Amino acid sequence: MMQDYLAGELSVRLELLEAAAGRGPLPDLRRLRHRVETCPLTELATATTGALAMADGLCWDSLSRGDMPAFSRQACLSAELRQFGICACLLAEE
């Protein structure tokens, strides 16, 4: 049950991140969401780290285009994703 909850929460956060990208479908995020929904609990930490890297890339892309509203949404979602990862013991608190 716990694995389903963690995978579901992570999947929802990836879906929100994809929506905040505002650039149409993002195949890498969709593949990661599918992986999160089907992988064993032991792989969720790696998936969370990958999700944060993708969120970082989206933020930098928005900044480089001068799209501050998109950057703001993505940065908030990235912070929430990181906090979720820490609280779920999928990321180390640094």
PyMOL Python script that loads the backbone (N, CA, C, O; Angstrom):
from pymol import cmd

cmd.read_pdbstr("""\
ATOM      1  N   MET A   1       0.820  -1.196   0.000  1.00  0.00           N
ATOM      2  CA  MET A   1       0.000   0.000   0.000  1.00  0.00           C
ATOM      3  C   MET A   1       0.864   1.260   0.000  1.00  0.00           C
ATOM      4  O   MET A   1       0.575   2.214  -0.723  1.00  0.00           O
ATOM      5  N   MET A   2       1.917   1.262   0.808  1.00  0.00           N
ATOM      6  CA  MET A   2       2.779   2.436   0.880  1.00  0.00           C
ATOM      7  C   MET A   2       3.433   2.726  -0.470  1.00  0.00           C
ATOM      8  O   MET A   2       3.546   3.884  -0.871  1.00  0.00           O
ATOM      9  N   GLN A   3       3.857   1.686  -1.162  1.00  0.00           N
ATOM     10  CA  GLN A   3       4.479   1.867  -2.474  1.00  0.00           C
ATOM     11  C   GLN A   3       3.490   2.510  -3.438  1.00  0.00           C
ATOM     12  O   GLN A   3       3.855   3.409  -4.196  1.00  0.00           O
ATOM     13  N   ASP A   4       2.245   2.055  -3.411  1.00  0.00           N
ATOM     14  CA  ASP A   4       1.235   2.633  -4.291  1.00  0.00           C
ATOM     15  C   ASP A   4       1.018   4.108  -3.994  1.00  0.00           C
ATOM     16  O   ASP A   4       0.876   4.919  -4.910  1.00  0.00           O
ATOM     17  N   TYR A   5       0.993   4.453  -2.712  1.00  0.00           N
ATOM     18  CA  TYR A   5       0.814   5.847  -2.321  1.00  0.00           C
ATOM     19  C   TYR A   5       1.983   6.699  -2.812  1.00  0.00           C
ATOM     20  O   TYR A   5       1.774   7.745  -3.426  1.00  0.00           O
ATOM     21  N   LEU A   6       3.215   6.253  -2.542  1.00  0.00           N
ATOM     22  CA  LEU A   6       4.388   7.018  -2.950  1.00  0.00           C
ATOM     23  C   LEU A   6       4.461   7.165  -4.467  1.00  0.00           C
ATOM     24  O   LEU A   6       4.730   8.252  -4.978  1.00  0.00           O
ATOM     25  N   ALA A   7       4.222   6.081  -5.176  1.00  0.00           N
ATOM     26  CA  ALA A   7       4.248   6.131  -6.638  1.00  0.00           C
ATOM     27  C   ALA A   7       3.148   7.054  -7.157  1.00  0.00           C
ATOM     28  O   ALA A   7       3.380   7.827  -8.087  1.00  0.00           O
ATOM     29  N   GLY A   8       1.972   6.984  -6.575  1.00  0.00           N
ATOM     30  CA  GLY A   8       0.869   7.833  -7.001  1.00  0.00           C
ATOM     31  C   GLY A   8       1.157   9.308  -6.769  1.00  0.00           C
ATOM     32  O   GLY A   8       0.907  10.142  -7.639  1.00  0.00           O
ATOM     33  N   GLU A   9       1.681   9.624  -5.598  1.00  0.00           N
ATOM     34  CA  GLU A   9       2.020  11.017  -5.288  1.00  0.00           C
ATOM     35  C   GLU A   9       3.095  11.540  -6.236  1.00  0.00           C
ATOM     36  O   GLU A   9       2.991  12.657  -6.743  1.00  0.00           O
ATOM     37  N   LEU A  10       4.106  10.749  -6.470  1.00  0.00           N
ATOM     38  CA  LEU A  10       5.181  11.161  -7.367  1.00  0.00           C
ATOM     39  C   LEU A  10       4.655  11.327  -8.790  1.00  0.00           C
ATOM     40  O   LEU A  10       5.032  12.269  -9.487  1.00  0.00           O
ATOM     41  N   SER A  11       3.796  10.428  -9.215  1.00  0.00           N
ATOM     42  CA  SER A  11       3.213  10.513 -10.546  1.00  0.00           C
ATOM     43  C   SER A  11       2.387  11.794 -10.720  1.00  0.00           C
ATOM     44  O   SER A  11       2.467  12.452 -11.758  1.00  0.00           O
ATOM     45  N   VAL A  12       1.605  12.137  -9.715  1.00  0.00           N
ATOM     46  CA  VAL A  12       0.799  13.364  -9.772  1.00  0.00           C
ATOM     47  C   VAL A  12       1.709  14.585  -9.867  1.00  0.00           C
ATOM     48  O   VAL A  12       1.431  15.511 -10.629  1.00  0.00           O
ATOM     49  N   ARG A  13       2.783  14.589  -9.103  1.00  0.00           N
ATOM     50  CA  ARG A  13       3.704  15.727  -9.131  1.00  0.00           C
ATOM     51  C   ARG A  13       4.383  15.847 -10.491  1.00  0.00           C
ATOM     52  O   ARG A  13       4.634  16.958 -10.958  1.00  0.00           O
ATOM     53  N   LEU A  14       4.678  14.735 -11.123  1.00  0.00           N
ATOM     54  CA  LEU A  14       5.262  14.775 -12.469  1.00  0.00           C
ATOM     55  C   LEU A  14       4.244  15.289 -13.485  1.00  0.00           C
ATOM     56  O   LEU A  14       4.594  16.025 -14.407  1.00  0.00           O
ATOM     57  N   GLU A  15       2.992  14.898 -13.309  1.00  0.00           N
ATOM     58  CA  GLU A  15       1.933  15.387 -14.199  1.00  0.00           C
ATOM     59  C   GLU A  15       1.787  16.908 -14.069  1.00  0.00           C
ATOM     60  O   GLU A  15       1.640  17.603 -15.074  1.00  0.00           O
ATOM     61  N   LEU A  16       1.827  17.416 -12.859  1.00  0.00           N
ATOM     62  CA  LEU A  16       1.733  18.859 -12.636  1.00  0.00           C
ATOM     63  C   LEU A  16       2.934  19.586 -13.238  1.00  0.00           C
ATOM     64  O   LEU A  16       2.796  20.674 -13.796  1.00  0.00           O
ATOM     65  N   LEU A  17       4.097  18.979 -13.120  1.00  0.00           N
ATOM     66  CA  LEU A  17       5.297  19.571 -13.691  1.00  0.00           C
ATOM     67  C   LEU A  17       5.201  19.628 -15.214  1.00  0.00           C
ATOM     68  O   LEU A  17       5.583  20.621 -15.834  1.00  0.00           O
ATOM     69  N   GLU A  18       4.695  18.572 -15.799  1.00  0.00           N
ATOM     70  CA  GLU A  18       4.532  18.550 -17.257  1.00  0.00           C
ATOM     71  C   GLU A  18       3.551  19.638 -17.695  1.00  0.00           C
ATOM     72  O   GLU A  18       3.782  20.317 -18.695  1.00  0.00           O
ATOM     73  N   ALA A  19       2.472  19.803 -16.956  1.00  0.00           N
ATOM     74  CA  ALA A  19       1.496  20.841 -17.291  1.00  0.00           C
ATOM     75  C   ALA A  19       2.109  22.235 -17.150  1.00  0.00           C
ATOM     76  O   ALA A  19       1.786  23.135 -17.925  1.00  0.00           O
ATOM     77  N   ALA A  20       2.981  22.416 -16.177  1.00  0.00           N
ATOM     78  CA  ALA A  20       3.615  23.714 -15.960  1.00  0.00           C
ATOM     79  C   ALA A  20       4.674  24.028 -17.008  1.00  0.00           C
ATOM     80  O   ALA A  20       5.078  25.181 -17.158  1.00  0.00           O
ATOM     81  N   ALA A  21       5.122  23.012 -17.729  1.00  0.00           N
ATOM     82  CA  ALA A  21       6.130  23.241 -18.765  1.00  0.00           C
ATOM     83  C   ALA A  21       5.552  24.097 -19.884  1.00  0.00           C
ATOM     84  O   ALA A  21       6.248  24.928 -20.467  1.00  0.00           O
ATOM     85  N   GLY A  22       4.271  23.887 -20.177  1.00  0.00           N
ATOM     86  CA  GLY A  22       3.595  24.700 -21.174  1.00  0.00           C
ATOM     87  C   GLY A  22       4.136  24.578 -22.586  1.00  0.00           C
ATOM     88  O   GLY A  22       3.926  25.473 -23.406  1.00  0.00           O
ATOM     89  N   ARG A  23       4.821  23.503 -22.883  1.00  0.00           N
ATOM     90  CA  ARG A  23       5.408  23.337 -24.209  1.00  0.00           C
ATOM     91  C   ARG A  23       4.893  22.086 -24.904  1.00  0.00           C
ATOM     92  O   ARG A  23       5.583  21.522 -25.754  1.00  0.00           O
ATOM     93  N   GLY A  24       3.718  21.656 -24.561  1.00  0.00           N
ATOM     94  CA  GLY A  24       3.192  20.438 -25.170  1.00  0.00           C
ATOM     95  C   GLY A  24       3.733  19.208 -24.467  1.00  0.00           C
ATOM     96  O   GLY A  24       4.348  19.318 -23.407  1.00  0.00           O
ATOM     97  N   PRO A  25       3.510  18.036 -25.047  1.00  0.00           N
ATOM     98  CA  PRO A  25       3.932  16.791 -24.404  1.00  0.00           C
ATOM     99  C   PRO A  25       5.454  16.712 -24.255  1.00  0.00           C
ATOM    100  O   PRO A  25       6.206  17.090 -25.153  1.00  0.00           O
ATOM    101  N   LEU A  26       5.873  16.222 -23.118  1.00  0.00           N
ATOM    102  CA  LEU A  26       7.298  16.026 -22.860  1.00  0.00           C
ATOM    103  C   LEU A  26       7.549  14.538 -22.683  1.00  0.00           C
ATOM    104  O   LEU A  26       7.269  13.984 -21.620  1.00  0.00           O
ATOM    105  N   PRO A  27       8.073  13.884 -23.717  1.00  0.00           N
ATOM    106  CA  PRO A  27       8.239  12.423 -23.681  1.00  0.00           C
ATOM    107  C   PRO A  27       9.066  11.921 -22.499  1.00  0.00           C
ATOM    108  O   PRO A  27       8.762  10.867 -21.939  1.00  0.00           O
ATOM    109  N   ASP A  28      10.101  12.657 -22.113  1.00  0.00           N
ATOM    110  CA  ASP A  28      10.935  12.203 -20.997  1.00  0.00           C
ATOM    111  C   ASP A  28      10.148  12.168 -19.690  1.00  0.00           C
ATOM    112  O   ASP A  28      10.287  11.234 -18.902  1.00  0.00           O
ATOM    113  N   LEU A  29       9.327  13.184 -19.465  1.00  0.00           N
ATOM    114  CA  LEU A  29       8.501  13.192 -18.253  1.00  0.00           C
ATOM    115  C   LEU A  29       7.451  12.095 -18.291  1.00  0.00           C
ATOM    116  O   LEU A  29       7.162  11.473 -17.269  1.00  0.00           O
ATOM    117  N   ARG A  30       6.883  11.855 -19.454  1.00  0.00           N
ATOM    118  CA  ARG A  30       5.884  10.786 -19.568  1.00  0.00           C
ATOM    119  C   ARG A  30       6.507   9.421 -19.322  1.00  0.00           C
ATOM    120  O   ARG A  30       5.907   8.569 -18.666  1.00  0.00           O
ATOM    121  N   ARG A  31       7.707   9.214 -19.845  1.00  0.00           N
ATOM    122  CA  ARG A  31       8.398   7.932 -19.606  1.00  0.00           C
ATOM    123  C   ARG A  31       8.715   7.764 -18.116  1.00  0.00           C
ATOM    124  O   ARG A  31       8.570   6.679 -17.554  1.00  0.00           O
ATOM    125  N   LEU A  32       9.150   8.858 -17.496  1.00  0.00           N
ATOM    126  CA  LEU A  32       9.456   8.792 -16.076  1.00  0.00           C
ATOM    127  C   LEU A  32       8.195   8.506 -15.267  1.00  0.00           C
ATOM    128  O   LEU A  32       8.234   7.721 -14.320  1.00  0.00           O
ATOM    129  N   ARG A  33       7.072   9.137 -15.630  1.00  0.00           N
ATOM    130  CA  ARG A  33       5.808   8.856 -14.930  1.00  0.00           C
ATOM    131  C   ARG A  33       5.436   7.382 -15.056  1.00  0.00           C
ATOM    132  O   ARG A  33       5.037   6.757 -14.073  1.00  0.00           O
ATOM    133  N   HIS A  34       5.563   6.829 -16.252  1.00  0.00           N
ATOM    134  CA  HIS A  34       5.248   5.413 -16.451  1.00  0.00           C
ATOM    135  C   HIS A  34       6.174   4.546 -15.602  1.00  0.00           C
ATOM    136  O   HIS A  34       5.734   3.578 -14.983  1.00  0.00           O
ATOM    137  N   ARG A  35       7.447   4.897 -15.578  1.00  0.00           N
ATOM    138  CA  ARG A  35       8.412   4.133 -14.774  1.00  0.00           C
ATOM    139  C   ARG A  35       8.042   4.191 -13.293  1.00  0.00           C
ATOM    140  O   ARG A  35       8.080   3.175 -12.600  1.00  0.00           O
ATOM    141  N   VAL A  36       7.685   5.380 -12.812  1.00  0.00           N
ATOM    142  CA  VAL A  36       7.296   5.557 -11.406  1.00  0.00           C
ATOM    143  C   VAL A  36       6.089   4.692 -11.077  1.00  0.00           C
ATOM    144  O   VAL A  36       6.020   4.099 -10.001  1.00  0.00           O
ATOM    145  N   GLU A  37       5.147   4.620 -11.994  1.00  0.00           N
ATOM    146  CA  GLU A  37       3.912   3.872 -11.754  1.00  0.00           C
ATOM    147  C   GLU A  37       4.094   2.365 -11.803  1.00  0.00           C
ATOM    148  O   GLU A  37       3.227   1.620 -11.348  1.00  0.00           O
ATOM    149  N   THR A  38       5.214   1.909 -12.352  1.00  0.00           N
ATOM    150  CA  THR A  38       5.409   0.467 -12.516  1.00  0.00           C
ATOM    151  C   THR A  38       6.647  -0.097 -11.822  1.00  0.00           C
ATOM    152  O   THR A  38       6.811  -1.315 -11.752  1.00  0.00           O
ATOM    153  N   CYS A  39       7.506   0.757 -11.317  1.00  0.00           N
ATOM    154  CA  CYS A  39       8.768   0.264 -10.748  1.00  0.00           C
ATOM    155  C   CYS A  39       8.603  -0.171  -9.299  1.00  0.00           C
ATOM    156  O   CYS A  39       7.640   0.217  -8.637  1.00  0.00           O
ATOM    157  N   PRO A  40       9.537  -0.975  -8.808  1.00  0.00           N
ATOM    158  CA  PRO A  40       9.517  -1.346  -7.388  1.00  0.00           C
ATOM    159  C   PRO A  40       9.892  -0.144  -6.513  1.00  0.00           C
ATOM    160  O   PRO A  40      10.511   0.811  -6.982  1.00  0.00           O
ATOM    161  N   LEU A  41       9.517  -0.208  -5.269  1.00  0.00           N
ATOM    162  CA  LEU A  41       9.766   0.867  -4.310  1.00  0.00           C
ATOM    163  C   LEU A  41      11.243   1.259  -4.278  1.00  0.00           C
ATOM    164  O   LEU A  41      11.567   2.432  -4.092  1.00  0.00           O
ATOM    165  N   THR A  42      12.121   0.303  -4.455  1.00  0.00           N
ATOM    166  CA  THR A  42      13.560   0.582  -4.382  1.00  0.00           C
ATOM    167  C   THR A  42      14.042   1.528  -5.480  1.00  0.00           C
ATOM    168  O   THR A  42      15.111   2.124  -5.342  1.00  0.00           O
ATOM    169  N   GLU A  43      13.288   1.680  -6.556  1.00  0.00           N
ATOM    170  CA  GLU A  43      13.692   2.558  -7.653  1.00  0.00           C
ATOM    171  C   GLU A  43      13.070   3.952  -7.578  1.00  0.00           C
ATOM    172  O   GLU A  43      13.397   4.820  -8.386  1.00  0.00           O
ATOM    173  N   LEU A  44      12.178   4.169  -6.617  1.00  0.00           N
ATOM    174  CA  LEU A  44      11.514   5.472  -6.526  1.00  0.00           C
ATOM    175  C   LEU A  44      12.482   6.597  -6.162  1.00  0.00           C
ATOM    176  O   LEU A  44      12.295   7.733  -6.598  1.00  0.00           O
ATOM    177  N   ALA A  45      13.503   6.301  -5.378  1.00  0.00           N
ATOM    178  CA  ALA A  45      14.480   7.335  -5.026  1.00  0.00           C
ATOM    179  C   ALA A  45      15.217   7.814  -6.272  1.00  0.00           C
ATOM    180  O   ALA A  45      15.406   9.016  -6.457  1.00  0.00           O
ATOM    181  N   THR A  46      15.629   6.892  -7.120  1.00  0.00           N
ATOM    182  CA  THR A  46      16.308   7.255  -8.356  1.00  0.00           C
ATOM    183  C   THR A  46      15.376   8.045  -9.276  1.00  0.00           C
ATOM    184  O   THR A  46      15.794   9.010  -9.915  1.00  0.00           O
ATOM    185  N   ALA A  47      14.123   7.633  -9.335  1.00  0.00           N
ATOM    186  CA  ALA A  47      13.140   8.343 -10.152  1.00  0.00           C
ATOM    187  C   ALA A  47      12.903   9.757  -9.628  1.00  0.00           C
ATOM    188  O   ALA A  47      12.727  10.689 -10.412  1.00  0.00           O
ATOM    189  N   THR A  48      12.899   9.917  -8.317  1.00  0.00           N
ATOM    190  CA  THR A  48      12.707  11.238  -7.725  1.00  0.00           C
ATOM    191  C   THR A  48      13.885  12.148  -8.060  1.00  0.00           C
ATOM    192  O   THR A  48      13.697  13.323  -8.376  1.00  0.00           O
ATOM    193  N   THR A  49      15.082  11.613  -7.990  1.00  0.00           N
ATOM    194  CA  THR A  49      16.266  12.383  -8.356  1.00  0.00           C
ATOM    195  C   THR A  49      16.194  12.795  -9.831  1.00  0.00           C
ATOM    196  O   THR A  49      16.523  13.928 -10.181  1.00  0.00           O
ATOM    197  N   GLY A  50      15.765  11.873 -10.686  1.00  0.00           N
ATOM    198  CA  GLY A  50      15.601  12.191 -12.103  1.00  0.00           C
ATOM    199  C   GLY A  50      14.541  13.252 -12.327  1.00  0.00           C
ATOM    200  O   GLY A  50      14.699  14.122 -13.184  1.00  0.00           O
ATOM    201  N   ALA A  51      13.469  13.184 -11.567  1.00  0.00           N
ATOM    202  CA  ALA A  51      12.395  14.176 -11.690  1.00  0.00           C
ATOM    203  C   ALA A  51      12.897  15.561 -11.308  1.00  0.00           C
ATOM    204  O   ALA A  51      12.559  16.551 -11.958  1.00  0.00           O
ATOM    205  N   LEU A  52      13.700  15.631 -10.257  1.00  0.00           N
ATOM    206  CA  LEU A  52      14.263  16.925  -9.861  1.00  0.00           C
ATOM    207  C   LEU A  52      15.203  17.478 -10.927  1.00  0.00           C
ATOM    208  O   LEU A  52      15.231  18.685 -11.169  1.00  0.00           O
ATOM    209  N   ALA A  53      15.961  16.607 -11.555  1.00  0.00           N
ATOM    210  CA  ALA A  53      16.850  17.051 -12.634  1.00  0.00           C
ATOM    211  C   ALA A  53      16.036  17.596 -13.807  1.00  0.00           C
ATOM    212  O   ALA A  53      16.408  18.606 -14.404  1.00  0.00           O
ATOM    213  N   MET A  54      14.932  16.935 -14.136  1.00  0.00           N
ATOM    214  CA  MET A  54      14.073  17.422 -15.216  1.00  0.00           C
ATOM    215  C   MET A  54      13.430  18.752 -14.842  1.00  0.00           C
ATOM    216  O   MET A  54      13.327  19.652 -15.676  1.00  0.00           O
ATOM    217  N   ALA A  55      13.001  18.877 -13.598  1.00  0.00           N
ATOM    218  CA  ALA A  55      12.402  20.128 -13.134  1.00  0.00           C
ATOM    219  C   ALA A  55      13.429  21.254 -13.215  1.00  0.00           C
ATOM    220  O   ALA A  55      13.100  22.371 -13.614  1.00  0.00           O
ATOM    221  N   ASP A  56      14.658  20.964 -12.840  1.00  0.00           N
ATOM    222  CA  ASP A  56      15.723  21.957 -12.925  1.00  0.00           C
ATOM    223  C   ASP A  56      15.925  22.404 -14.374  1.00  0.00           C
ATOM    224  O   ASP A  56      16.080  23.594 -14.649  1.00  0.00           O
ATOM    225  N   GLY A  57      15.921  21.454 -15.282  1.00  0.00           N
ATOM    226  CA  GLY A  57      16.077  21.786 -16.699  1.00  0.00           C
ATOM    227  C   GLY A  57      14.942  22.660 -17.212  1.00  0.00           C
ATOM    228  O   GLY A  57      15.168  23.599 -17.976  1.00  0.00           O
ATOM    229  N   LEU A  58      13.725  22.349 -16.791  1.00  0.00           N
ATOM    230  CA  LEU A  58      12.582  23.167 -17.199  1.00  0.00           C
ATOM    231  C   LEU A  58      12.718  24.590 -16.658  1.00  0.00           C
ATOM    232  O   LEU A  58      12.433  25.557 -17.364  1.00  0.00           O
ATOM    233  N   CYS A  59      13.151  24.711 -15.411  1.00  0.00           N
ATOM    234  CA  CYS A  59      13.330  26.040 -14.817  1.00  0.00           C
ATOM    235  C   CYS A  59      14.372  26.845 -15.593  1.00  0.00           C
ATOM    236  O   CYS A  59      14.156  28.014 -15.910  1.00  0.00           O
ATOM    237  N   TRP A  60      15.492  26.214 -15.892  1.00  0.00           N
ATOM    238  CA  TRP A  60      16.537  26.924 -16.644  1.00  0.00           C
ATOM    239  C   TRP A  60      16.054  27.305 -18.033  1.00  0.00           C
ATOM    240  O   TRP A  60      16.380  28.385 -18.526  1.00  0.00           O
ATOM    241  N   ASP A  61      15.292  26.447 -18.663  1.00  0.00           N
ATOM    242  CA  ASP A  61      14.753  26.752 -19.982  1.00  0.00           C
ATOM    243  C   ASP A  61      13.822  27.962 -19.922  1.00  0.00           C
ATOM    244  O   ASP A  61      13.887  28.850 -20.772  1.00  0.00           O
ATOM    245  N   SER A  62      12.965  27.986 -18.918  1.00  0.00           N
ATOM    246  CA  SER A  62      12.052  29.118 -18.764  1.00  0.00           C
ATOM    247  C   SER A  62      12.810  30.408 -18.498  1.00  0.00           C
ATOM    248  O   SER A  62      12.465  31.458 -19.041  1.00  0.00           O
ATOM    249  N   LEU A  63      13.837  30.332 -17.668  1.00  0.00           N
ATOM    250  CA  LEU A  63      14.650  31.519 -17.399  1.00  0.00           C
ATOM    251  C   LEU A  63      15.337  32.021 -18.660  1.00  0.00           C
ATOM    252  O   LEU A  63      15.371  33.224 -18.918  1.00  0.00           O
ATOM    253  N   SER A  64      15.882  31.101 -19.442  1.00  0.00           N
ATOM    254  CA  SER A  64      16.594  31.502 -20.653  1.00  0.00           C
ATOM    255  C   SER A  64      15.666  32.155 -21.680  1.00  0.00           C
ATOM    256  O   SER A  64      16.101  32.968 -22.497  1.00  0.00           O
ATOM    257  N   ARG A  65      14.380  31.788 -21.627  1.00  0.00           N
ATOM    258  CA  ARG A  65      13.394  32.394 -22.531  1.00  0.00           C
ATOM    259  C   ARG A  65      12.758  33.640 -21.913  1.00  0.00           C
ATOM    260  O   ARG A  65      11.964  34.319 -22.564  1.00  0.00           O
ATOM    261  N   GLY A  66      13.101  33.939 -20.667  1.00  0.00           N
ATOM    262  CA  GLY A  66      12.524  35.095 -19.997  1.00  0.00           C
ATOM    263  C   GLY A  66      11.075  34.900 -19.590  1.00  0.00           C
ATOM    264  O   GLY A  66      10.352  35.874 -19.383  1.00  0.00           O
ATOM    265  N   ASP A  67      10.643  33.650 -19.474  1.00  0.00           N
ATOM    266  CA  ASP A  67       9.256  33.344 -19.113  1.00  0.00           C
ATOM    267  C   ASP A  67       9.163  33.197 -17.592  1.00  0.00           C
ATOM    268  O   ASP A  67       9.208  32.091 -17.053  1.00  0.00           O
ATOM    269  N   MET A  68       9.033  34.324 -16.927  1.00  0.00           N
ATOM    270  CA  MET A  68       9.027  34.322 -15.468  1.00  0.00           C
ATOM    271  C   MET A  68       7.800  33.639 -14.860  1.00  0.00           C
ATOM    272  O   MET A  68       7.941  32.962 -13.842  1.00  0.00           O
ATOM    273  N   PRO A  69       6.599  33.787 -15.440  1.00  0.00           N
ATOM    274  CA  PRO A  69       5.463  33.053 -14.861  1.00  0.00           C
ATOM    275  C   PRO A  69       5.665  31.530 -14.896  1.00  0.00           C
ATOM    276  O   PRO A  69       5.367  30.837 -13.923  1.00  0.00           O
ATOM    277  N   ALA A  70       6.175  31.017 -16.027  1.00  0.00           N
ATOM    278  CA  ALA A  70       6.431  29.573 -16.121  1.00  0.00           C
ATOM    279  C   ALA A  70       7.516  29.169 -15.125  1.00  0.00           C
ATOM    280  O   ALA A  70       7.397  28.147 -14.449  1.00  0.00           O
ATOM    281  N   PHE A  71       8.578  29.979 -15.036  1.00  0.00           N
ATOM    282  CA  PHE A  71       9.647  29.680 -14.096  1.00  0.00           C
ATOM    283  C   PHE A  71       9.111  29.621 -12.668  1.00  0.00           C
ATOM    284  O   PHE A  71       9.457  28.714 -11.910  1.00  0.00           O
ATOM    285  N   SER A  72       8.281  30.570 -12.306  1.00  0.00           N
ATOM    286  CA  SER A  72       7.730  30.616 -10.951  1.00  0.00           C
ATOM    287  C   SER A  72       6.925  29.362 -10.630  1.00  0.00           C
ATOM    288  O   SER A  72       7.077  28.782  -9.555  1.00  0.00           O
ATOM    289  N   ARG A  73       6.060  28.937 -11.569  1.00  0.00           N
ATOM    290  CA  ARG A  73       5.264  27.711 -11.362  1.00  0.00           C
ATOM    291  C   ARG A  73       6.179  26.494 -11.229  1.00  0.00           C
ATOM    292  O   ARG A  73       6.007  25.667 -10.333  1.00  0.00           O
ATOM    293  N   GLN A  74       7.147  26.401 -12.130  1.00  0.00           N
ATOM    294  CA  GLN A  74       8.047  25.248 -12.128  1.00  0.00           C
ATOM    295  C   GLN A  74       8.918  25.208 -10.876  1.00  0.00           C
ATOM    296  O   GLN A  74       9.164  24.136 -10.324  1.00  0.00           O
ATOM    297  N   ALA A  75       9.381  26.366 -10.429  1.00  0.00           N
ATOM    298  CA  ALA A  75      10.210  26.417  -9.225  1.00  0.00           C
ATOM    299  C   ALA A  75       9.404  25.976  -7.999  1.00  0.00           C
ATOM    300  O   ALA A  75       9.913  25.249  -7.146  1.00  0.00           O
ATOM    301  N   CYS A  76       8.148  26.418  -7.915  1.00  0.00           N
ATOM    302  CA  CYS A  76       7.292  25.995  -6.800  1.00  0.00           C
ATOM    303  C   CYS A  76       7.071  24.486  -6.828  1.00  0.00           C
ATOM    304  O   CYS A  76       7.164  23.822  -5.796  1.00  0.00           O
ATOM    305  N   LEU A  77       6.778  23.948  -8.009  1.00  0.00           N
ATOM    306  CA  LEU A  77       6.556  22.506  -8.126  1.00  0.00           C
ATOM    307  C   LEU A  77       7.831  21.728  -7.823  1.00  0.00           C
ATOM    308  O   LEU A  77       7.779  20.654  -7.224  1.00  0.00           O
ATOM    309  N   SER A  78       8.960  22.261  -8.231  1.00  0.00           N
ATOM    310  CA  SER A  78      10.240  21.619  -7.948  1.00  0.00           C
ATOM    311  C   SER A  78      10.499  21.576  -6.441  1.00  0.00           C
ATOM    312  O   SER A  78      10.949  20.561  -5.910  1.00  0.00           O
ATOM    313  N   ALA A  79      10.210  22.684  -5.758  1.00  0.00           N
ATOM    314  CA  ALA A  79      10.389  22.725  -4.301  1.00  0.00           C
ATOM    315  C   ALA A  79       9.457  21.730  -3.617  1.00  0.00           C
ATOM    316  O   ALA A  79       9.858  21.052  -2.671  1.00  0.00           O
ATOM    317  N   GLU A  80       8.212  21.640  -4.090  1.00  0.00           N
ATOM    318  CA  GLU A  80       7.267  20.676  -3.517  1.00  0.00           C
ATOM    319  C   GLU A  80       7.721  19.241  -3.773  1.00  0.00           C
ATOM    320  O   GLU A  80       7.597  18.377  -2.904  1.00  0.00           O
ATOM    321  N   LEU A  81       8.243  18.998  -4.966  1.00  0.00           N
ATOM    322  CA  LEU A  81       8.753  17.673  -5.306  1.00  0.00           C
ATOM    323  C   LEU A  81       9.923  17.300  -4.397  1.00  0.00           C
ATOM    324  O   LEU A  81       9.998  16.173  -3.909  1.00  0.00           O
ATOM    325  N   ARG A  82      10.825  18.237  -4.172  1.00  0.00           N
ATOM    326  CA  ARG A  82      11.969  17.981  -3.293  1.00  0.00           C
ATOM    327  C   ARG A  82      11.493  17.704  -1.866  1.00  0.00           C
ATOM    328  O   ARG A  82      11.968  16.773  -1.217  1.00  0.00           O
ATOM    329  N   GLN A  83      10.560  18.512  -1.388  1.00  0.00           N
ATOM    330  CA  GLN A  83      10.045  18.319  -0.026  1.00  0.00           C
ATOM    331  C   GLN A  83       9.359  16.956   0.110  1.00  0.00           C
ATOM    332  O   GLN A  83       9.528  16.264   1.113  1.00  0.00           O
ATOM    333  N   PHE A  84       8.586  16.583  -0.910  1.00  0.00           N
ATOM    334  CA  PHE A  84       7.947  15.266  -0.901  1.00  0.00           C
ATOM    335  C   PHE A  84       9.009  14.174  -0.831  1.00  0.00           C
ATOM    336  O   PHE A  84       8.891  13.237  -0.041  1.00  0.00           O
ATOM    337  N   GLY A  85      10.043  14.297  -1.658  1.00  0.00           N
ATOM    338  CA  GLY A  85      11.111  13.296  -1.668  1.00  0.00           C
ATOM    339  C   GLY A  85      11.795  13.163  -0.320  1.00  0.00           C
ATOM    340  O   GLY A  85      12.126  12.056   0.106  1.00  0.00           O
ATOM    341  N   ILE A  86      12.008  14.283   0.351  1.00  0.00           N
ATOM    342  CA  ILE A  86      12.633  14.245   1.676  1.00  0.00           C
ATOM    343  C   ILE A  86      11.702  13.589   2.689  1.00  0.00           C
ATOM    344  O   ILE A  86      12.113  12.706   3.442  1.00  0.00           O
ATOM    345  N   CYS A  87      10.442  14.030   2.702  1.00  0.00           N
ATOM    346  CA  CYS A  87       9.483  13.492   3.672  1.00  0.00           C
ATOM    347  C   CYS A  87       9.220  12.003   3.459  1.00  0.00           C
ATOM    348  O   CYS A  87       8.959  11.272   4.415  1.00  0.00           O
ATOM    349  N   ALA A  88       9.288  11.556   2.210  1.00  0.00           N
ATOM    350  CA  ALA A  88       9.055  10.153   1.894  1.00  0.00           C
ATOM    351  C   ALA A  88      10.341   9.312   2.016  1.00  0.00           C
ATOM    352  O   ALA A  88      10.352   8.124   1.696  1.00  0.00           O
ATOM    353  N   CYS A  89      11.409   9.948   2.481  1.00  0.00           N
ATOM    354  CA  CYS A  89      12.715   9.284   2.620  1.00  0.00           C
ATOM    355  C   CYS A  89      13.231   8.756   1.289  1.00  0.00           C
ATOM    356  O   CYS A  89      13.919   7.737   1.238  1.00  0.00           O
ATOM    357  N   LEU A  90      12.894   9.457   0.217  1.00  0.00           N
ATOM    358  CA  LEU A  90      13.410   9.111  -1.104  1.00  0.00           C
ATOM    359  C   LEU A  90      14.623   9.964  -1.453  1.00  0.00           C
ATOM    360  O   LEU A  90      15.392   9.624  -2.352  1.00  0.00           O
ATOM    361  N   LEU A  91      14.789  11.075  -0.736  1.00  0.00           N
ATOM    362  CA  LEU A  91      15.932  11.975  -0.926  1.00  0.00           C
ATOM    363  C   LEU A  91      16.542  12.271   0.438  1.00  0.00           C
ATOM    364  O   LEU A  91      15.855  12.256   1.459  1.00  0.00           O
ATOM    365  N   ALA A  92      17.833  12.536   0.435  1.00  0.00           N
ATOM    366  CA  ALA A  92      18.490  12.950   1.668  1.00  0.00           C
ATOM    367  C   ALA A  92      18.289  14.452   1.854  1.00  0.00           C
ATOM    368  O   ALA A  92      18.323  15.223   0.896  1.00  0.00           O
ATOM    369  N   GLU A  93      18.084  14.838   3.080  1.00  0.00           N
ATOM    370  CA  GLU A  93      17.942  16.265   3.374  1.00  0.00           C
ATOM    371  C   GLU A  93      19.333  16.869   3.442  1.00  0.00           C
ATOM    372  O   GLU A  93      20.152  16.474   4.271  1.00  0.00           O
ATOM    373  N   GLU A  94      19.592  17.818   2.574  1.00  0.00           N
ATOM    374  CA  GLU A  94      20.932  18.429   2.516  1.00  0.00           C
ATOM    375  C   GLU A  94      20.868  19.876   2.848  1.00  0.00           C
ATOM    376  O   GLU A  94      21.895  20.555   2.850  1.00  0.00           O
TER     377      GLU A  94
END
""", "prot")
cmd.dss("prot")
cmd.show_as("cartoon", "prot")
cmd.util.cbc("prot")
cmd.orient("prot")
